[in-house]
Amino acid sequence: MEKILKYSLVALLAVSVAMVFWAVFTTPENPTIENATAVGAYLYWGYFLMGAAVVAALVGAGMDLLKKPEGIKGALISVVAIVAIIVVAYVISNGHDFQIVDLGNQGYFERGETVITDTCLIVFYVAMAGAVVSAIYSAVTDALK
């Protein structure tokens, strides 16, 4: 099983690198909607990878919970914390009143799209801050041992 995972990760990395080169070397200086197909394809590839990562994380967590049922309490607390962060981010985003320019259509994005984008950004910022704090905490505790 580990060999399959190892080779599939190498294949996904190779496809990602190839797509980066395709996007970098085929996109013109001033891309428009019509001639930026490589960038669009790369964005869809990123969406696919994100979805695959979410599915792998959920399946891995589910398998781990089946092997060690005593971890269900911690898993439920984590899920509640994640949902709370998303809800708070949505409430904050919904309270903002701003518009994002849509250059492709020479107008502005709809309010719903703007709120979803802002919510995703806030959740990303919170996750990155949590990762930095966690890394610093881990390094300090390891150094003190």
N, CA and C atoms as an extended XYZ file, in Angstrom:
435
Properties=species:S:1:pos:R:3:atomname:S:1:resname:S:1:resid:I:1 pbc="F F F"
N         0.820       -1.192        0.000 N   MET     1
C         0.000        0.000        0.000 CA  MET     1
C         0.864        1.255        0.000 C   MET     1
N         1.975        1.199        0.758 N   GLU     2
C         2.845        2.369        0.820 CA  GLU     2
C         3.496        2.652       -0.524 C   GLU     2
N         3.836        1.583       -1.282 N   LYS     3
C         4.445        1.795       -2.595 CA  LYS     3
C         3.460        2.462       -3.553 C   LYS     3
N         2.207        2.050       -3.508 N   ILE     4
C         1.192        2.656       -4.375 CA  ILE     4
C         1.050        4.129       -4.032 C   ILE     4
N         0.979        4.439       -2.749 N   LEU     5
C         0.865        5.827       -2.320 CA  LEU     5
C         2.092        6.634       -2.745 C   LEU     5
N         3.265        6.054       -2.565 N   LYS     6
C         4.504        6.747       -2.924 CA  LYS     6
C         4.550        7.055       -4.419 C   LYS     6
N         4.245        6.072       -5.243 N   TYR     7
C         4.296        6.294       -6.693 CA  TYR     7
C         3.191        7.220       -7.178 C   TYR     7
N         2.017        7.146       -6.558 N   SER     8
C         0.940        8.054       -6.973 CA  SER     8
C         1.276        9.492       -6.591 C   SER     8
N         1.919        9.700       -5.438 N   LEU     9
C         2.327       11.053       -5.056 CA  LEU     9
C         3.395       11.595       -5.997 C   LEU     9
N         4.318       10.750       -6.413 N   VAL    10
C         5.337       11.175       -7.384 CA  VAL    10
C         4.674       11.527       -8.714 C   VAL    10
N         3.689       10.741       -9.138 N   ALA    11
C         2.985       11.027      -10.397 CA  ALA    11
C         2.216       12.343      -10.297 C   ALA    11
N         1.536       12.590       -9.185 N   LEU    12
C         0.808       13.844       -9.006 CA  LEU    12
C         1.763       15.036       -8.997 C   LEU    12
N         2.912       14.877       -8.367 N   LEU    13
C         3.909       15.945       -8.360 CA  LEU    13
C         4.436       16.210       -9.768 C   LEU    13
N         4.673       15.156      -10.536 N   ALA    14
C         5.163       15.323      -11.909 CA  ALA    14
C         4.137       16.040      -12.776 C   ALA    14
N         2.873       15.664      -12.636 N   VAL    15
C         1.819       16.345      -13.402 CA  VAL    15
C         1.739       17.811      -12.989 C   VAL    15
N         1.847       18.081      -11.693 N   SER    16
C         1.795       19.464      -11.208 CA  SER    16
C         2.944       20.289      -11.762 C   SER    16
N         4.149       19.741      -11.753 N   VAL    17
C         5.304       20.464      -12.284 CA  VAL    17
C         5.137       20.714      -13.773 C   VAL    17
N         4.674       19.702      -14.505 N   ALA    18
C         4.451       19.877      -15.948 CA  ALA    18
C         3.409       20.965      -16.205 C   ALA    18
N         2.359       21.001      -15.405 N   MET    19
C         1.327       22.017      -15.601 CA  MET    19
C         1.831       23.411      -15.249 C   MET    19
N         2.707       23.510      -14.248 N   VAL    20
C         3.298       24.810      -13.917 CA  VAL    20
C         4.111       25.316      -15.101 C   VAL    20
N         4.948       24.442      -15.675 N   PHE    21
C         5.730       24.853      -16.836 CA  PHE    21
C         4.825       25.247      -18.002 C   PHE    21
N         3.748       24.481      -18.224 N   TRP    22
C         2.814       24.795      -19.298 CA  TRP    22
C         2.186       26.168      -19.070 C   TRP    22
N         1.750       26.422      -17.830 N   ALA    23
C         1.109       27.705      -17.527 CA  ALA    23
C         2.094       28.863      -17.642 C   ALA    23
N         3.329       28.662      -17.200 N   VAL    24
C         4.304       29.747      -17.219 CA  VAL    24
C         4.762       30.061      -18.638 C   VAL    24
N         5.021       29.034      -19.430 N   PHE    25
C         5.633       29.258      -20.737 CA  PHE    25
C         4.644       29.459      -21.884 C   PHE    25
N         3.365       29.170      -21.670 N   THR    26
C         2.405       29.366      -22.759 CA  THR    26
C         1.485       30.553      -22.543 C   THR    26
N         1.476       31.132      -21.351 N   THR    27
C         0.614       32.277      -21.092 CA  THR    27
C         1.313       33.538      -21.586 C   THR    27
N         0.654       34.332      -22.422 N   PRO    28
C         1.281       35.542      -22.951 CA  PRO    28
C         1.471       36.612      -21.872 C   PRO    28
N         2.185       37.681      -22.246 N   GLU    29
C         2.463       38.780      -21.310 CA  GLU    29
C         1.189       39.388      -20.739 C   GLU    29
N         0.211       39.648      -21.590 N   ASN    30
C        -1.054       40.245      -21.166 CA  ASN    30
C        -2.181       39.242      -21.385 C   ASN    30
N        -2.365       38.311      -20.431 N   PRO    31
C        -3.383       37.285      -20.649 CA  PRO    31
C        -4.798       37.847      -20.579 C   PRO    31
N        -5.657       37.293      -21.394 N   THR    32
C        -7.085       37.595      -21.332 CA  THR    32
C        -7.814       36.294      -21.061 C   THR    32
N        -9.109       36.377      -20.958 N   ILE    33
C        -9.905       35.182      -20.700 CA  ILE    33
C        -9.726       34.165      -21.830 C   ILE    33
N        -9.601       34.616      -23.047 N   GLU    34
C        -9.537       33.726      -24.194 CA  GLU    34
C        -8.191       33.005      -24.321 C   GLU    34
N        -7.086       33.631      -23.933 N   ASN    35
C        -5.789       33.006      -24.174 CA  ASN    35
C        -5.082       32.546      -22.908 C   ASN    35
N        -5.791       32.379      -21.836 N   ALA    36
C        -5.183       31.924      -20.585 CA  ALA    36
C        -5.674       30.528      -20.219 C   ALA    36
N        -5.783       29.640      -21.211 N   THR    37
C        -6.312       28.301      -20.947 CA  THR    37
C        -5.400       27.490      -20.047 C   THR    37
N        -4.078       27.693      -20.146 N   ALA    38
C        -3.162       26.942      -19.294 CA  ALA    38
C        -3.365       27.311      -17.829 C   ALA    38
N        -3.556       28.578      -17.563 N   VAL    39
C        -3.770       29.018      -16.184 CA  VAL    39
C        -5.094       28.462      -15.665 C   VAL    39
N        -6.128       28.491      -16.497 N   GLY    40
C        -7.416       27.939      -16.083 CA  GLY    40
C        -7.329       26.448      -15.806 C   GLY    40
N        -6.623       25.732      -16.663 N   ALA    41
C        -6.459       24.294      -16.439 CA  ALA    41
C        -5.682       24.029      -15.160 C   ALA    41
N        -4.688       24.859      -14.896 N   TYR    42
C        -3.902       24.690      -13.680 CA  TYR    42
C        -4.752       24.977      -12.443 C   TYR    42
N        -5.647       25.947      -12.523 N   LEU    43
C        -6.552       26.206      -11.405 CA  LEU    43
C        -7.455       25.007      -11.149 C   LEU    43
N        -7.993       24.404      -12.219 N   TYR    44
C        -8.825       23.218      -12.040 CA  TYR    44
C        -8.017       22.059      -11.466 C   TYR    44
N        -6.760       21.942      -11.866 N   TRP    45
C        -5.891       20.915      -11.300 CA  TRP    45
C        -5.708       21.164       -9.798 C   TRP    45
N        -5.538       22.410       -9.423 N   GLY    46
C        -5.418       22.749       -8.006 CA  GLY    46
C        -6.684       22.400       -7.237 C   GLY    46
N        -7.853       22.649       -7.841 N   TYR    47
C        -9.117       22.274       -7.196 CA  TYR    47
C        -9.186       20.760       -7.007 C   TYR    47
N        -8.755       20.023       -8.039 N   PHE    48
C        -8.748       18.560       -7.948 CA  PHE    48
C        -7.838       18.095       -6.819 C   PHE    48
N        -6.634       18.666       -6.744 N   LEU    49
C        -5.703       18.275       -5.688 CA  LEU    49
C        -6.246       18.614       -4.306 C   LEU    49
N        -6.894       19.765       -4.188 N   MET    50
C        -7.481       20.137       -2.901 CA  MET    50
C        -8.586       19.156       -2.511 C   MET    50
N        -9.429       18.809       -3.455 N   GLY    51
C       -10.480       17.829       -3.179 CA  GLY    51
C        -9.911       16.479       -2.798 C   GLY    51
N        -8.875       16.046       -3.508 N   ALA    52
C        -8.238       14.764       -3.191 CA  ALA    52
C        -7.616       14.804       -1.801 C   ALA    52
N        -7.022       15.935       -1.435 N   ALA    53
C        -6.425       16.064       -0.101 CA  ALA    53
C        -7.493       16.005        0.986 C   ALA    53
N        -8.628       16.655        0.747 N   VAL    54
C        -9.714       16.633        1.731 CA  VAL    54
C       -10.253       15.214        1.884 C   VAL    54
N       -10.469       14.526        0.762 N   VAL    55
C       -10.971       13.148        0.822 CA  VAL    55
C        -9.966       12.246        1.533 C   VAL    55
N        -8.671       12.385        1.210 N   ALA    56
C        -7.649       11.560        1.855 CA  ALA    56
C        -7.588       11.833        3.352 C   ALA    56
N        -7.703       13.101        3.744 N   ALA    57
C        -7.672       13.438        5.168 CA  ALA    57
C        -8.880       12.850        5.895 C   ALA    57
N       -10.051       12.943        5.283 N   LEU    58
C       -11.252       12.404        5.921 CA  LEU    58
C       -11.216       10.879        6.008 C   LEU    58
N       -10.765       10.229        4.940 N   VAL    59
C       -10.674        8.767        4.960 CA  VAL    59
C        -9.630        8.317        5.978 C   VAL    59
N        -8.484        9.001        6.002 N   GLY    60
C        -7.447        8.649        6.971 CA  GLY    60
C        -7.911        8.845        8.400 C   GLY    60
N        -8.595        9.946        8.656 N   ALA    61
C        -9.111       10.193       10.002 CA  ALA    61
C       -10.174        9.163       10.374 C   ALA    61
N       -11.026        8.820        9.427 N   GLY    62
C       -12.055        7.814        9.690 CA  GLY    62
C       -11.459        6.453        9.994 C   GLY    62
N       -10.436        6.059        9.223 N   MET    63
C        -9.780        4.771        9.476 CA  MET    63
C        -9.076        4.773       10.829 C   MET    63
N        -8.474        5.905       11.178 N   ASP    64
C        -7.798        6.010       12.472 CA  ASP    64
C        -8.801        5.920       13.619 C   ASP    64
N        -9.970        6.535       13.443 N   LEU    65
C       -10.999        6.465       14.483 CA  LEU    65
C       -11.544        5.044       14.634 C   LEU    65
N       -11.597        4.305       13.523 N   LEU    66
C       -12.060        2.923       13.620 CA  LEU    66
C       -11.048        2.060       14.366 C   LEU    66
N        -9.772        2.369       14.206 N   LYS    67
C        -8.737        1.597       14.900 CA  LYS    67
C        -8.633        1.992       16.370 C   LYS    67
N        -8.821        3.274       16.656 N   LYS    68
C        -8.702        3.782       18.030 CA  LYS    68
C        -9.954        4.592       18.377 C   LYS    68
N       -11.021        3.951       18.818 N   PRO    69
C       -12.272        4.663       19.089 CA  PRO    69
C       -12.184        5.689       20.222 C   PRO    69
N       -11.170        5.616       21.078 N   GLU    70
C       -11.064        6.582       22.173 CA  GLU    70
C       -10.747        7.981       21.670 C   GLU    70
N       -10.377        8.122       20.400 N   GLY    71
C       -10.066        9.437       19.843 CA  GLY    71
C       -11.278       10.171       19.296 C   GLY    71
N       -12.472        9.600       19.432 N   ILE    72
C       -13.677       10.226       18.880 CA  ILE    72
C       -13.956       11.561       19.562 C   ILE    72
N       -13.704       11.649       20.851 N   LYS    73
C       -13.959       12.895       21.578 CA  LYS    73
C       -13.117       14.036       20.998 C   LYS    73
N       -11.848       13.805       20.797 N   GLY    74
C       -10.971       14.818       20.210 CA  GLY    74
C       -11.370       15.179       18.789 C   GLY    74
N       -11.799       14.178       18.025 N   ALA    75
C       -12.228       14.432       16.651 CA  ALA    75
C       -13.480       15.295       16.624 C   ALA    75
N       -14.424       15.022       17.506 N   LEU    76
C       -15.648       15.824       17.556 CA  LEU    76
C       -15.353       17.261       17.981 C   LEU    76
N       -14.434       17.431       18.932 N   ILE    77
C       -14.052       18.780       19.344 CA  ILE    77
C       -13.408       19.521       18.173 C   ILE    77
N       -12.578       18.828       17.410 N   SER    78
C       -11.941       19.448       16.243 CA  SER    78
C       -12.956       19.851       15.194 C   SER    78
N       -13.925       18.988       14.931 N   VAL    79
C       -14.954       19.305       13.932 CA  VAL    79
C       -15.776       20.508       14.387 C   VAL    79
N       -16.143       20.536       15.668 N   VAL    80
C       -16.916       21.671       16.183 CA  VAL    80
C       -16.100       22.960       16.081 C   VAL    80
N       -14.804       22.896       16.373 N   ALA    81
C       -13.950       24.085       16.274 CA  ALA    81
C       -13.848       24.568       14.827 C   ALA    81
N       -13.709       23.652       13.894 N   ILE    82
C       -13.617       24.037       12.480 CA  ILE    82
C       -14.919       24.668       12.006 C   ILE    82
N       -16.040       24.064       12.367 N   VAL    83
C       -17.336       24.626       11.978 CA  VAL    83
C       -17.524       26.003       12.604 C   VAL    83
N       -17.109       26.176       13.852 N   ALA    84
C       -17.233       27.479       14.515 CA  ALA    84
C       -16.379       28.532       13.806 C   ALA    84
N       -15.173       28.177       13.409 N   ILE    85
C       -14.312       29.116       12.687 CA  ILE    85
C       -14.953       29.520       11.369 C   ILE    85
N       -15.521       28.560       10.651 N   ILE    86
C       -16.157       28.867        9.364 CA  ILE    86
C       -17.378       29.756        9.569 C   ILE    86
N       -18.188       29.474       10.591 N   VAL    87
C       -19.381       30.288       10.844 CA  VAL    87
C       -18.992       31.716       11.233 C   VAL    87
N       -17.998       31.861       12.113 N   VAL    88
C       -17.554       33.201       12.514 CA  VAL    88
C       -16.988       33.952       11.310 C   VAL    88
N       -16.211       33.262       10.467 N   ALA    89
C       -15.665       33.901        9.262 CA  ALA    89
C       -16.781       34.346        8.328 C   ALA    89
N       -17.819       33.527        8.201 N   TYR    90
C       -18.947       33.900        7.338 CA  TYR    90
C       -19.673       35.120        7.896 C   TYR    90
N       -19.885       35.156        9.207 N   VAL    91
C       -20.576       36.299        9.815 CA  VAL    91
C       -19.759       37.572        9.622 C   VAL    91
N       -18.449       37.487        9.814 N   ILE    92
C       -17.584       38.646        9.600 CA  ILE    92
C       -17.640       39.081        8.139 C   ILE    92
N       -17.561       38.127        7.217 N   SER    93
C       -17.576       38.441        5.784 CA  SER    93
C       -18.902       39.040        5.355 C   SER    93
N       -19.973       38.525        5.901 N   ASN    94
C       -21.294       39.020        5.534 CA  ASN    94
C       -21.505       40.447        6.022 C   ASN    94
N       -20.773       40.842        7.061 N   GLY    95
C       -20.890       42.201        7.579 CA  GLY    95
C       -20.115       43.225        6.775 C   GLY    95
N       -19.175       42.768        5.972 N   HIS    96
C       -18.405       43.701        5.138 CA  HIS    96
C       -19.238       44.160        3.952 C   HIS    96
N       -19.045       45.402        3.565 N   ASP    97
C       -19.773       45.928        2.408 CA  ASP    97
C       -18.748       46.468        1.409 C   ASP    97
N       -18.253       45.592        0.567 N   PHE    98
C       -17.297       46.004       -0.446 CA  PHE    98
C       -17.564       45.229       -1.729 C   PHE    98
N       -16.982       45.688       -2.802 N   GLN    99
C       -17.179       45.052       -4.100 CA  GLN    99
C       -15.830       44.682       -4.686 C   GLN    99
N       -15.804       43.527       -5.366 N   ILE   100
C       -14.592       43.072       -6.046 CA  ILE   100
C       -14.806       43.259       -7.539 C   ILE   100
N       -13.857       43.903       -8.185 N   VAL   101
C       -13.975       44.205       -9.615 CA  VAL   101
C       -13.843       42.920      -10.425 C   VAL   101
N       -14.743       42.739      -11.376 N   ASP   102
C       -14.710       41.621      -12.321 CA  ASP   102
C       -14.210       42.167      -13.651 C   ASP   102
N       -12.914       42.013      -13.888 N   LEU   103
C       -12.319       42.589      -15.097 CA  LEU   103
C       -12.820       41.917      -16.367 C   LEU   103
N       -13.178       40.651      -16.286 N   GLY   104
C       -13.647       39.939      -17.473 CA  GLY   104
C       -14.965       40.473      -17.994 C   GLY   104
N       -15.825       40.904      -17.104 N   ASN   105
C       -17.154       41.383      -17.498 CA  ASN   105
C       -17.302       42.891      -17.335 C   ASN   105
N       -16.232       43.566      -16.987 N   GLN   106
C       -16.256       45.018      -16.800 CA  GLN   106
C       -17.331       45.433      -15.801 C   GLN   106
N       -17.353       44.760      -14.668 N   GLY   107
C       -18.338       45.092      -13.638 CA  GLY   107
C       -17.830       44.645      -12.279 C   GLY   107
N       -18.748       44.202      -11.431 N   TYR   108
C       -18.400       43.736      -10.098 CA  TYR   108
C       -18.981       42.345       -9.886 C   TYR   108
N       -18.321       41.555       -9.035 N   PHE   109
C       -18.843       40.242       -8.694 CA  PHE   109
C       -20.086       40.403       -7.827 C   PHE   109
N       -20.940       39.384       -7.875 N   GLU   110
C       -22.161       39.388       -7.066 CA  GLU   110
C       -21.797       39.343       -5.583 C   GLU   110
N       -22.709       39.754       -4.754 N   ARG   111
C       -22.485       39.811       -3.302 CA  ARG   111
C       -22.175       38.427       -2.739 C   ARG   111
N       -22.884       37.405       -3.183 N   GLY   112
C       -22.648       36.050       -2.673 CA  GLY   112
C       -21.246       35.559       -2.955 C   GLY   112
N       -20.750       35.809       -4.156 N   GLU   113
C       -19.392       35.400       -4.508 CA  GLU   113
C       -18.363       36.148       -3.668 C   GLU   113
N       -18.631       37.414       -3.410 N   THR   114
C       -17.719       38.215       -2.603 CA  THR   114
C       -17.676       37.709       -1.165 C   THR   114
N       -18.817       37.360       -0.607 N   VAL   115
C       -18.873       36.861        0.770 CA  VAL   115
C       -18.162       35.509        0.870 C   VAL   115
N       -18.383       34.635       -0.093 N   ILE   116
C       -17.724       33.330       -0.073 CA  ILE   116
C       -16.208       33.493       -0.181 C   ILE   116
N       -15.757       34.372       -1.052 N   THR   117
C       -14.324       34.609       -1.207 CA  THR   117
C       -13.723       35.147        0.078 C   THR   117
N       -14.385       36.117        0.681 N   ASP   118
C       -13.879       36.700        1.920 CA  ASP   118
C       -13.882       35.660        3.043 C   ASP   118
N       -14.907       34.834        3.113 N   THR   119
C       -14.960       33.775        4.117 CA  THR   119
C       -13.789       32.816        3.952 C   THR   119
N       -13.532       32.407        2.719 N   CYS   120
C       -12.417       31.494        2.463 CA  CYS   120
C       -11.082       32.121        2.857 C   CYS   120
N       -10.916       33.396        2.582 N   LEU   121
C        -9.671       34.075        2.955 CA  LEU   121
C        -9.493       34.134        4.467 C   LEU   121
N       -10.557       34.443        5.185 N   ILE   122
C       -10.464       34.517        6.643 CA  ILE   122
C       -10.147       33.138        7.227 C   ILE   122
N       -10.806       32.098        6.725 N   VAL   123
C       -10.527       30.735        7.203 CA  VAL   123
C        -9.070       30.368        6.898 C   VAL   123
N        -8.581       30.749        5.720 N   PHE   124
C        -7.190       30.479        5.359 CA  PHE   124
C        -6.234       31.189        6.308 C   PHE   124
N        -6.511       32.457        6.619 N   TYR   125
C        -5.651       33.205        7.524 CA  TYR   125
C        -5.631       32.575        8.910 C   TYR   125
N        -6.776       32.149        9.400 N   VAL   126
C        -6.841       31.512       10.715 CA  VAL   126
C        -6.065       30.189       10.697 C   VAL   126
N        -6.215       29.422        9.623 N   ALA   127
C        -5.493       28.147        9.519 CA  ALA   127
C        -3.984       28.369        9.469 C   ALA   127
N        -3.553       29.367        8.706 N   MET   128
C        -2.123       29.647        8.621 CA  MET   128
C        -1.584       30.139        9.965 C   MET   128
N        -2.334       30.977       10.658 N   ALA   129
C        -1.906       31.439       11.977 CA  ALA   129
C        -1.819       30.260       12.941 C   ALA   129
N        -2.778       29.367       12.882 N   GLY   130
C        -2.737       28.172       13.719 CA  GLY   130
C        -1.541       27.292       13.399 C   GLY   130
N        -1.207       27.164       12.123 N   ALA   131
C        -0.049       26.362       11.734 CA  ALA   131
C         1.249       26.985       12.232 C   ALA   131
N         1.356       28.312       12.139 N   VAL   132
C         2.568       28.995       12.621 CA  VAL   132
C         2.689       28.858       14.137 C   VAL   132
N         1.601       29.088       14.851 N   VAL   133
C         1.626       28.955       16.314 CA  VAL   133
C         1.956       27.520       16.707 C   VAL   133
N         1.380       26.560       16.013 N   SER   134
C         1.647       25.157       16.304 CA  SER   134
C         3.111       24.800       16.056 C   SER   134
N         3.676       25.306       14.959 N   ALA   135
C         5.090       25.029       14.654 CA  ALA   135
C         6.003       25.654       15.703 C   ALA   135
N         5.713       26.869       16.107 N   ILE   136
C         6.528       27.533       17.125 CA  ILE   136
C         6.405       26.794       18.459 C   ILE   136
N         5.193       26.436       18.848 N   TYR   137
C         4.982       25.704       20.091 CA  TYR   137
C         5.726       24.371       20.072 C   TYR   137
N         5.642       23.656       18.959 N   SER   138
C         6.332       22.367       18.838 CA  SER   138
C         7.842       22.526       18.944 C   SER   138
N         8.385       23.556       18.279 N   ALA   139
C         9.827       23.783       18.331 CA  ALA   139
C        10.280       24.144       19.729 C   ALA   139
N         9.496       24.968       20.431 N   VAL   140
C         9.867       25.368       21.794 CA  VAL   140
C         9.790       24.188       22.744 C   VAL   140
N         8.727       23.396       22.670 N   THR   141
C         8.604       22.248       23.571 CA  THR   141
C         9.673       21.203       23.290 C   THR   141
N        10.031       20.993       22.029 N   ASP   142
C        11.114       20.071       21.698 CA  ASP   142
C        12.448       20.560       22.230 C   ASP   142
N        12.673       21.879       22.171 N   ALA   143
C        13.934       22.441       22.658 CA  ALA   143
C        14.032       22.354       24.178 C   ALA   143
N        12.899       22.401       24.864 N   LEU   144
C        12.917       22.353       26.324 CA  LEU   144
C        13.010       20.935       26.882 C   LEU   144
N        12.827       19.945       26.056 N   LYS   145
C        12.890       18.535       26.523 CA  LYS   145
C        14.305       18.086       26.689 C   LYS   145
